[in-house]
């Protein structure tokens, strides 16, 4: 196994991850190239004899490559996507601090981490990197690719680039083009980070006060009025300071700076801003028309970062796609929290597709038998 040239956060579960290193340069959509491509990835289960049980999971903004850590209830030993039935794969996206090429990787020109000098990457670069890893792993066909939020953006882009690669695709709380609303939230976070005078210093713990503030802003977009009122409302009507919700915002910011890096956060939120499947392809509709995978789109009705209208657009423009709406008080975070509802919807979707495939196989069997 290659020795990583990437600094890893203290809480990284690095012993769970495998590492792929491509020594050849990896070109980037917006210009420049990585001198080599590092991808940290996680697998569970085994590839079956038919090699048709691969579930490829694309993670969201600040997650790592172990979905059993952050998507419990959907991915795990006793969950829908389990290692007894499936060969599960999740790769750490480019730019993330959990082991793939990022601002924490060594810059060959300085022999120090890139930090603020790291290249800009896009969601398209991430999808191309997954194709490199897939080829290395020797996987020809992927049973299902699934992702929520930024993970859904990656899955969608990959299915457009490689339309014959996937049998099924499941997109949760995501969009075909990152909205002006979403970019405004990201820019507000960037402004908070850059108000911290240390943000661009060449050290791992740079910009932590700014990142903490950025996380507080992000949380407002992940939840909603109902969520905060249900979980953070004061029960004591006499409180005039040290509100419960103030403590919560600080706590969540502190948690993030203990496990993430400001330079990587800027890289990834900038990459999310670039997401637009229609760029260079004529239109969003023409790009989505390239998708051949049987597609399930799941939206959270209370999500105001990726509103349900965005999932409705996907379902209308991906041929044969089905749409499921989930009522949840958790807003955008519902795609991570509502695993029981999501599991039922996905099980039904995959079950119906398996039935259709079996019917086609039987039909083809008798057709061949008659021909003989």
Order of alpha helices (4+ residues) and beta strands (2+ residues): beta-beta-beta-beta-beta-alpha-beta-beta-beta-alpha-beta-alpha-beta-alpha-alpha-alpha-alpha-alpha-alpha-beta-alpha-beta-alpha-alpha
